[in-house]
């Protein structure tokens, strides 16, 4: 009997490892799908009252696809158009050297003179340099192909995640019940409910606090950039909203834009945009982000930010959510091991 138990346990472990290896390529997409389905579950329940479940899930998934894919397609089209328009200029530069520095460069505050001197000192014939840099150019081309492959892989991953999200809407309740039953076999029911509540609150706090605030800032940046007629306003605002996941990260977008507006002869636009980004958008970040995080996250604000930044460094974009979840689970396990009351680490 003992050997039979060991054999059954070994078969169960082997089966689990096999299933994990099969699902491993789709694990990031499944995690993204789980996060999307969880955050949009209230909307799905409301739509399900008036529509069949499959149609409600399909509508939400199509709306998600439009919100996620349309900006990506726009960026790709803009990049392709710019590359096509500037290819002849790049070829001319490689053959005949750089033209004199444009006057707008010299008018940039603080760095204009330095950049102009660097430009003019580099304005030699680059034809010989290009031939001597063929190995480097080959490496750059290889890196570009690798980047293109990564982008294509990421786009396919998004499509797969949206596809899985649709099925998570339809079967999400049953999946949660089975996960809870499995965890109850490993630990007591109160601990399972506690951990699931912590994970749910943390994901909700990160989504609405970090990502939600960044999305709101992206909208505010779009309004500001459009009002001052910034070039590629939508593209720059999308980039500013993306880097706003990091507090004050959008500085790397709107400060150079303000300097550009100042250099091309629009000082009023530059000053107004700088004040708008720093006071209005920055003020919204300082007030709304902590408030939204406090409403949902099970971690203090500082630890949530550390989890977001550390998770992003360790796991990429998915780490924005994985990092805080791992921190809250780690603290909860340490709390149980130390025999402290649940939630003691959250006390001031």
C-alpha positions as CSV (number, residue, x, y, z in Angstrom):
1,X,0.0,0.0,0.0
2,X,2.8,2.4,0.8
3,X,4.5,1.8,-2.6
4,X,1.1,2.4,-4.3
5,X,0.8,5.8,-2.6
6,X,4.3,6.7,-3.6
7,X,3.6,5.6,-7.2
8,X,0.3,7.6,-7.3
9,X,2.0,10.6,-5.9
10,X,4.8,10.4,-8.4
11,X,2.3,10.1,-11.3
12,X,0.4,13.0,-9.9
13,X,3.5,15.2,-9.8
14,X,4.5,14.1,-13.3
15,X,1.1,14.9,-14.6
16,X,1.2,18.3,-12.9
17,X,4.6,19.1,-14.4
18,X,3.4,18.0,-17.8
19,X,0.3,20.2,-17.7
20,X,2.5,23.1,-16.5
21,X,4.9,22.7,-19.3
22,X,2.1,22.6,-21.8
23,X,0.5,25.8,-20.4
24,X,3.8,27.6,-19.8
25,X,4.0,29.4,-23.2
26,X,0.5,30.8,-22.5
27,X,1.1,31.6,-18.9
28,X,1.7,35.4,-19.4
29,X,-1.4,35.6,-21.6
30,X,-3.5,33.7,-19.0
31,X,-2.3,36.0,-16.2
32,X,-3.2,39.1,-18.3
33,X,-6.6,37.6,-19.2
34,X,-7.2,36.8,-15.5
35,X,-6.4,40.4,-14.5
36,X,-8.6,41.8,-17.2
37,X,-11.5,39.5,-16.5
38,X,-11.3,40.2,-12.7
39,X,-11.2,44.0,-13.1
40,X,-14.1,44.0,-15.6
41,X,-16.2,41.4,-13.9
42,X,-18.7,43.9,-12.4
43,X,-19.4,45.2,-15.9
44,X,-19.8,41.7,-17.3
45,X,-22.3,40.9,-14.5
46,X,-24.4,44.0,-15.3
47,X,-24.4,43.2,-19.1
48,X,-25.3,39.6,-18.4
49,X,-28.6,40.8,-16.8
50,X,-29.8,42.1,-20.2
51,X,-27.8,40.0,-22.7
52,X,-26.8,36.3,-23.0
53,X,-23.5,35.6,-21.2
54,X,-21.7,34.8,-24.5
55,X,-22.7,38.1,-26.1
56,X,-21.8,40.2,-23.0
57,X,-18.4,38.6,-22.9
58,X,-17.9,39.1,-26.6
59,X,-18.9,42.8,-26.4
60,X,-16.4,43.5,-23.6
61,X,-13.7,41.6,-25.3
62,X,-14.2,43.5,-28.6
63,X,-14.2,46.8,-26.6
64,X,-10.9,45.8,-25.0
65,X,-9.4,44.9,-28.4
66,X,-10.3,48.3,-29.7
67,X,-8.9,50.1,-26.7
68,X,-5.6,48.2,-26.8
69,X,-5.0,47.5,-30.4
70,X,-6.1,50.8,-32.1
71,X,-3.4,52.9,-30.4
72,X,-0.8,50.2,-31.2
73,X,-1.8,50.2,-34.8
74,X,-1.7,54.0,-34.9
75,X,1.8,54.0,-33.5
76,X,3.0,51.4,-36.0
77,X,1.5,53.4,-38.9
78,X,3.1,56.6,-37.7
79,X,6.5,54.9,-37.3
80,X,6.2,53.3,-40.8
81,X,5.4,56.6,-42.4
82,X,8.2,58.4,-40.6
83,X,10.7,55.7,-41.6
84,X,9.5,55.9,-45.3
85,X,9.7,59.7,-45.3
86,X,13.2,59.9,-43.8
87,X,14.9,57.0,-45.6
88,X,16.1,59.3,-48.5
89,X,17.4,61.8,-45.9
90,X,19.4,59.1,-44.1
91,X,20.9,57.8,-47.3
92,X,21.9,61.4,-48.3
93,X,23.5,61.9,-44.9
94,X,25.5,58.7,-45.2
95,X,26.8,59.7,-48.6
96,X,27.3,63.5,-48.2
97,X,27.5,64.1,-44.5
98,X,25.2,66.1,-42.2
99,X,23.9,69.5,-43.3
100,X,24.5,72.5,-41.1
101,X,22.7,72.5,-37.8
102,X,19.1,73.8,-38.1
103,X,18.6,77.2,-36.5
104,X,15.9,75.8,-34.1
105,X,18.6,73.7,-32.4
106,X,20.6,76.7,-31.4
107,X,17.6,78.3,-29.8
108,X,17.1,75.5,-27.4
109,X,17.7,76.8,-23.8
110,X,20.8,75.7,-22.0
111,X,21.8,72.9,-24.4
112,X,21.3,74.6,-27.7
113,X,24.9,75.8,-28.1
114,X,26.4,72.5,-27.1
115,X,24.2,70.5,-29.5
116,X,24.8,72.9,-32.3
117,X,28.6,72.6,-31.9
118,X,28.4,68.9,-31.7
119,X,26.2,68.7,-34.9
120,X,28.5,71.0,-36.9
121,X,31.7,69.3,-35.8
122,X,30.1,66.0,-36.9
123,X,29.0,67.3,-40.3
124,X,31.7,65.5,-42.3
125,X,31.3,63.0,-45.1
126,X,30.0,59.9,-43.5
127,X,30.4,57.7,-46.5
128,X,33.8,56.4,-45.4
129,X,32.6,56.0,-41.9
130,X,29.6,54.0,-43.1
131,X,31.9,51.5,-44.9
132,X,34.1,51.1,-41.8
133,X,31.0,50.5,-39.7
134,X,29.6,47.7,-41.7
135,X,30.0,45.1,-38.9
136,X,28.3,47.5,-36.5
137,X,25.5,48.2,-38.9
138,X,25.0,44.5,-39.4
139,X,24.7,44.1,-35.6
140,X,22.3,47.0,-35.5
141,X,20.2,45.4,-38.3
142,X,20.2,42.1,-36.4
143,X,19.0,43.9,-33.3
144,X,16.3,45.6,-35.3
145,X,15.1,42.3,-36.6
146,X,15.1,40.9,-33.1
147,X,13.1,43.9,-31.8
148,X,10.6,43.5,-34.7
149,X,10.2,39.8,-33.7
150,X,9.7,40.8,-30.1
151,X,7.0,43.3,-31.1
152,X,5.3,40.8,-33.3
153,X,5.4,38.2,-30.4
154,X,4.0,40.8,-28.1
155,X,1.1,41.6,-30.5
156,X,0.3,37.9,-30.8
157,X,0.4,37.6,-27.0
158,X,-2.1,40.4,-26.7
159,X,-4.5,38.7,-29.2
160,X,-4.1,35.4,-27.3
161,X,-4.8,37.2,-24.0
162,X,-8.0,38.8,-25.4
163,X,-9.1,35.4,-26.7
164,X,-8.5,33.8,-23.3
165,X,-10.3,36.7,-21.6
166,X,-13.5,35.9,-23.5
167,X,-13.5,32.3,-22.1
168,X,-12.5,33.5,-18.6
169,X,-15.7,35.7,-18.6
170,X,-17.8,32.6,-19.3
171,X,-16.1,30.2,-16.9
172,X,-14.5,32.5,-14.4
173,X,-16.9,31.7,-11.5
174,X,-16.3,28.0,-11.9
175,X,-12.5,28.5,-12.1
176,X,-12.5,30.4,-8.9
177,X,-14.6,27.8,-7.1
178,X,-12.2,25.0,-8.2
179,X,-9.1,27.0,-7.2
180,X,-10.6,27.7,-3.8
181,X,-11.4,23.9,-3.4
182,X,-7.9,23.0,-4.3
183,X,-6.3,25.5,-1.9
184,X,-8.6,24.3,1.0
185,X,-7.1,20.8,0.6
186,X,-3.7,22.4,1.2
187,X,-4.5,24.8,4.1
188,X,-7.5,25.8,6.2
189,X,-10.4,27.6,4.7
190,X,-10.0,30.8,6.7
191,X,-6.4,31.2,5.5
192,X,-7.5,30.6,1.9
193,X,-10.2,33.3,2.1
194,X,-7.7,35.7,3.7
195,X,-5.1,35.2,1.0
196,X,-7.6,35.4,-1.8
197,X,-9.0,38.6,-0.4
198,X,-5.4,40.1,-0.1
199,X,-4.7,39.1,-3.8
200,X,-8.0,40.5,-5.0
201,X,-7.5,43.8,-3.1
202,X,-3.9,44.2,-4.3
203,X,-4.8,43.6,-8.0
204,X,-7.7,46.0,-7.7
205,X,-5.6,48.7,-6.0
206,X,-2.8,48.4,-8.6
207,X,-5.2,48.5,-11.5
208,X,-7.2,51.5,-10.4
209,X,-4.4,53.2,-8.5
210,X,-1.4,52.8,-10.8
211,X,-2.7,51.9,-14.2
212,X,-6.0,53.9,-13.8
213,X,-4.1,57.1,-12.8
214,X,-1.7,56.6,-15.7
215,X,-4.6,56.3,-18.1
216,X,-6.2,59.5,-16.7
217,X,-2.9,61.3,-17.0
218,X,-2.7,60.2,-20.6
219,X,-6.0,61.8,-21.3
220,X,-4.9,65.0,-19.5
221,X,-1.7,65.1,-21.5
222,X,-3.6,64.6,-24.7
223,X,-5.8,67.6,-23.9
224,X,-2.7,69.7,-23.0
225,X,-0.7,68.7,-26.1
226,X,-3.6,69.3,-28.4
227,X,-4.2,72.7,-27.0
228,X,-0.7,73.9,-27.7
229,X,-0.7,72.1,-31.1
230,X,2.2,69.9,-30.3
231,X,3.5,67.7,-33.2
232,X,2.3,64.1,-32.9
233,X,0.2,65.1,-29.9
234,X,-1.6,61.8,-29.5
235,X,1.5,59.7,-29.9
236,X,3.4,61.8,-27.3
237,X,0.5,61.8,-24.9
238,X,0.2,58.0,-25.2
239,X,3.9,57.7,-24.4
240,X,3.6,60.2,-21.5
241,X,0.7,58.2,-20.1
242,X,2.6,55.0,-20.4
243,X,5.7,56.2,-18.5
244,X,3.4,57.9,-15.9
245,X,3.1,54.4,-14.3
246,X,6.4,55.6,-12.7
247,X,5.7,58.7,-10.6
248,X,6.9,61.8,-12.4
249,X,8.0,59.6,-15.3
250,X,6.3,61.8,-17.9
251,X,8.9,64.5,-17.3
252,X,11.1,62.9,-20.0
253,X,8.3,63.6,-22.5
254,X,6.8,67.0,-21.7
255,X,10.0,68.8,-20.7
256,X,11.7,68.2,-24.1
257,X,8.4,69.1,-25.8
258,X,8.3,72.4,-23.9
259,X,11.9,73.1,-24.9
260,X,11.0,72.4,-28.5
261,X,8.0,74.8,-28.4
262,X,10.3,77.4,-26.9
263,X,12.9,76.9,-29.6
264,X,10.4,77.2,-32.5
265,X,9.1,80.5,-31.2
266,X,6.1,79.6,-29.0
267,X,7.3,80.6,-25.5
268,X,3.8,81.2,-24.2
269,X,2.7,77.7,-25.3
270,X,5.8,76.2,-23.7
271,X,5.3,78.0,-20.4
272,X,1.5,77.2,-20.3
273,X,2.2,73.5,-21.1
274,X,4.9,73.2,-18.5
275,X,2.6,74.7,-15.8
276,X,-0.3,72.6,-16.9
277,X,1.7,69.3,-16.8
278,X,3.4,70.1,-13.5
279,X,0.5,71.6,-11.6
280,X,-2.7,70.1,-13.1
281,X,-1.5,66.6,-14.2
282,X,1.1,66.3,-11.5
283,X,-1.4,67.4,-8.9
284,X,-3.9,64.8,-10.1
285,X,-1.2,62.2,-9.8
286,X,-0.3,63.2,-6.2
287,X,-3.9,63.2,-5.1
288,X,-5.7,60.5,-7.1
289,X,-3.0,57.8,-7.1
290,X,-2.7,57.3,-3.3
291,X,-6.4,57.6,-2.9
292,X,-7.2,54.9,-5.4
293,X,-4.5,52.6,-4.1
294,X,-5.7,53.1,-0.5
295,X,-9.2,52.0,-1.6
296,X,-8.2,48.7,-2.9
297,X,-4.6,47.6,-2.3
298,X,-3.7,45.6,0.7
299,X,-0.2,47.2,0.8
300,X,0.8,50.6,2.0
301,X,1.4,53.1,-0.8
302,X,5.2,53.0,-0.6
303,X,5.4,49.2,-0.7
304,X,2.9,49.1,-3.6
305,X,5.2,51.4,-5.6
306,X,8.2,49.3,-4.7
307,X,6.3,46.2,-5.8
308,X,5.3,47.9,-9.1
309,X,8.8,49.1,-10.0
310,X,10.6,45.9,-8.8
311,X,8.0,43.7,-10.5
312,X,8.4,45.6,-13.8
313,X,12.2,45.3,-13.6
314,X,12.0,41.6,-12.8
315,X,9.0,40.4,-15.0
316,X,8.4,43.2,-17.5
317,X,4.9,44.7,-17.9
318,X,3.2,41.8,-16.2
319,X,5.4,42.5,-13.1
320,X,3.4,45.7,-12.5
321,X,0.7,43.4,-11.1
322,X,2.8,40.4,-10.1
323,X,5.2,42.4,-7.9
324,X,2.7,43.8,-5.4
325,X,0.8,40.5,-5.3
326,X,4.1,38.6,-4.4
327,X,4.9,41.2,-1.7
328,X,1.5,41.0,-0.1
329,X,1.6,37.2,-0.1
330,X,5.1,37.2,1.3
331,X,4.0,39.5,4.1
332,X,0.9,37.5,4.8
333,X,3.0,34.2,5.0
334,X,5.5,35.9,7.3
335,X,2.7,37.2,9.4
336,X,1.2,33.6,9.8
337,X,4.7,32.2,10.5
338,X,5.4,34.8,13.2
339,X,2.0,34.1,14.8
340,X,0.9,37.7,14.5
341,X,-2.7,38.8,14.1
342,X,-3.7,39.0,10.4
343,X,-3.2,42.5,9.1
344,X,-0.8,43.5,11.9
345,X,1.8,44.7,9.3
346,X,-0.7,47.1,7.9
347,X,-1.1,48.9,11.3
348,X,0.6,52.3,11.5
